[in-house]
């Protein structure tokens, strides 16, 4: 019978000293993730199109540098990733959070709204993951985490462009994880539900909108939130940091749904 030996206790999750790129860093889940990584000693390259809030974030987080970047543009992303490796060091962690929300019934969506949803939510993940993965391959190590949405797997009325583009990001990340797994590179997804961010609040039109989300809406075919609360951005950031850490070293190709039970999965 084999001997069972407990792992030696440790307080390190392997985040300290690592270089992490976070897109969509200027606000919401992106800013919370930068803060969580910084607090654990990571060197954070914060990327976003919003220059002023991005620089403000970097000024207030230890070990964080801003990189104004439009993830929709492949050459721009490549240049930013090259700058990070030149100025900070080899990238160990990539967190794809940049996202945009376009709502409307499928029959009323414009071509531009559809294209913009995919340009940020799917193309953006492709551009950053491709640029970073090419470098990780040479080092045979690294972690990629994509923040998608529970809407990627649960149909939502008036959310087709957002849901479809997030579903594309989920499958792209899983395929990438399959390709890179033999090289020791992990790729996973965190899919939030309703989270108290600026994107979420743009959907709220009534004083009790948060309570309505928690209760659910039969006419919109939307279940409520069993845990009875809207997530905070830090709840999602904690899940991202876990998957980026050594504590998740044997986890890849997985989707961690952080929605208070809303998707009933």
PyMOL commands that set and color helices and strands:
alter all, ss='L'
color gray80, all
select helices_A, chain A and resi 28-39+51-59+74-87+106-108+111-139+150-152+160-183+198-201+209-215+218-220+233-244+246-248
alter helices_A, ss='H'
color red, helices_A
select strands_A, chain A and resi 19-23+43-48+64-68+93-96+142-147+185-192+255-258
alter strands_A, ss='S'
color yellow, strands_A
deselect
rebuild
show_as cartoon
